Amino acid sequence: MKPVAILMVLASLAPAQRTNDYLYAIREGRKFGFINRSGAVVVPPTYDAVGDLREGRIRVTAGNLSGYIDLAGKVAIEPKYDSAGEFREGRAVVRQGDKYALIDLNGKPIADIPYRVLGEFHQGLLRVQASGRTDANGKRLPTTYGFVDRDGKVVIQPQFMPATEFSDDPTDLPFGGLEHDWCYFDRAGKIVIRISMGPHLNGANSFVNGRLRVKEGFTWGYKDATGNWAIPPKYNDAEDFKAGVARVQDGAKWVLINIFGKDVPENKKKILPIAPVSDGLALARENDLLGWIDARDRLAFPLRKYDEAHSFSCGLARIKLDDLYGFLDKSGNMAIPNQYLSATDFDHDLALVQTREGIAYIDTKGAVVWKSGKR
């Protein structure tokens, strides 16, 4: 595998979340292991694949079987599953053969799930797929989607064709197809909003920032998760919200509004956030220039032109300048010079970087705490 590809794999795994300690994924050859914050090897590279740290457990794969280790690097749940998901809300989905089940953090079976599982828990609900069924006459039934809870109990019967997952944001409803309508439903399965697919089976719009773009007659507006109009349908055209701002056509003129339907002031229209707030600042853009703004939309430091710019984390923002990656502090100074072929954002004080010599973890001062090939 090429170095860039290896870095991308490790970047998706590292670092782990804070509990009593940290663990960061490393790779030597084709095997994965873990180091701690100081760079000491906690788990030698012995596993064929590893997952993210979730709720004190990390999924590991040895050969074709998966299990879980704890923050001490000890096996908490023996690798015996053909597939295993990450823990979320105290539950993980595991599969043996074609049978799915839920287990707790100690590996105790909670419930068997008689459906195929898709995704993971959000707001305590897990999306499932019912397929391969037949009716009393042997006629094949269509594939449908529903939801089970943390105890494996079916909360929303498989009925939608298809259905999206719940969001972690309760102001955004999922949707599914039912009887040629797009239905937006709550955690109890109650249909809150129902919109016809039309004769051409049009696709559905998604909730964004707690708002659903809906057309009524000739005009567009936005509904909320209660099914009521948050912004009345009065626009000739409208776009989805992004970072709390949407573009709408009011008469012949396009304007910007916030989630309450108020016009965005002129002095705030030029610099718009393009990412959520992170570490107290949001990445923003004006034309081809990038910068970071605070909660009052004030620039942290002047806008600049970067090859790439990313959100702040651990007090530093990853940027790409002249084809090399480095890190800025919140004053706009180059805290760690642009010198890396590739890099991840900082997380729990370490970032994974690629140099011409190989792959390494660095701390927020730029010091190397671990590098590939180090013994």
Secondary structure, DSSP 4 states (H G I P E B T S, - for coil): --HHHHHHHHHTT-SPPPSSS--EEEEETTEEEEE-TTS-EEEEEEESEEEEEETTEEEEEETTEEEEE-TTS-EEEEEEESEE---BTTBEEEEETTEEEEE-TT--EEEEESSEEEEEEETTEEEEEE-S-B-TTSPBPPPEEEEE-TTS-EEEEEEESSBPPPPSSTTS--EEEETTEEEEE-TT--EEEEEE-TTTTPPPP--BTTBEEEEETTEEEEE-TTSSEEEEEEESEE---BTTEEEEEETTEEEEEETTSPBPPGGGTSSEE-S--BTTBEEEEETTEEEEE-TTS-BSS--B--SEEEEEETTEEEEEETTEEEEE-TTS-EEEEEEESEE---BTTEEEEEETTEEEEEETTS-EEEETT--
